[in-house]
């Protein structure tokens, strides 16, 4: 068992008024070092933690390779005793009380000594060093266990509560006993407001200074912040560090059910094992994500699809649609996601995807040209697969022109994700202009439209014509 050794520091503390503008007038800075009590060697990676007063409970530092530490940012408004608990695995913890006044920079003249575990004579007393005798009044409340960091809302029938245990200790880190029991009150500091509750709301410590209660969920999802507190006989409050528990959502609701495919258009009409991610976003009737692990089932009219997915903390589940037989004649596939609501009724949503095929370029206009000096020509064309559908997302479009010509418009771009025809999806246009400022005779040239699918299938269409340049 670890023993807590109280090092009583009766030292002259030197108050240094910091000239640094970043330090507030009331900020206290504590610096010191930790050494091995038997060898006086520095102890690196020792934890120096403030256990009192209450407002500094979350402050802690780890010693460096020389055993040194510095604690900053302690703003006090009046003379205060700051309690440090120092420890490391393999050593007995030590308690140090440091008196401080506003604005002090405190350098502990004597190093804090840690004794190796088992170095005491185990005779039951403190040998003049440790904290012996019965524990004193409550000074800190520490969470020792919590069964679950996340529970489900009350309607789901899954785990809807989580027991938690706090231990009350005095300023020396000793647990309260039957002789100095204290009443601990539990409070929900914040929550989703769905009727969540702590039972019991108040409890007296047992012979080990411990209390155990449970948080029960309500009918809304969200984080719950709980805290344990004690009011000492002198009216001073003692509070635990807040504990956060997540309450997850309920059953799926058809009004909070969405499905998407990314990409919707894949090059799967002639090629196997091209994939699209199918994603479902599922919420409950309170607009919160459904409980994690909710199962969603999938099927498709084309290709194959992974059969089911489970939702994460955000109510999201994803599977993959894989191109394969059967392939609908028009390339369009319907993906259906389904699950069960709170009334055991099946609810479902559909998404439409497209298996696109081999690229082809048609309806080019004009099919020849004669560009005058400093002139230009406008072109239109259609690019689809063999079923007249848009080409797969990620298809590259380029327009190749000869020297002295420049192409603009739909001349160099990557196709977006389309499943319906139209301008920008299957219908395109570009212009070619003469940019050569050097005199040339009229001559023939070729403009080539080229499309390349993500899987490397290529279609091209050459347009032959003439360009001329006025002699200067």
Secondary structure by P-SEA (a helix, b strand, c coil): cbbbbbbccccbbbbbbcccccccccbbbbbbbbbccccccccccbbbbbcccccccccbbbbcccccccccccccccbbbbbbbbbcccbbbbbbbbbbcccccccccccbbbbcccccccccccccccccccccccccccccccccccccccccccccbbbbbbbbbccccccccccbbbbbbbbccccccccccccccbbbbccccbbbbbbbbcccbbbbbbbbbbbccccbbbbccbbbbbbbbcccccccbbbbbccccccccccccbbbbbbbbbbccccccccccccccccccccccccbbbbccccbbbbbbbbccccccccbbbbbbbbccccccccbbbbbbbbccbbbbccccccbbbbccccbbbbbbccccccccccccbbbbbbbbccccccccccbbbbccccccccccccccbbbbbccccccccccbbbbbbbbcccbbbbbbbbbbccccccc
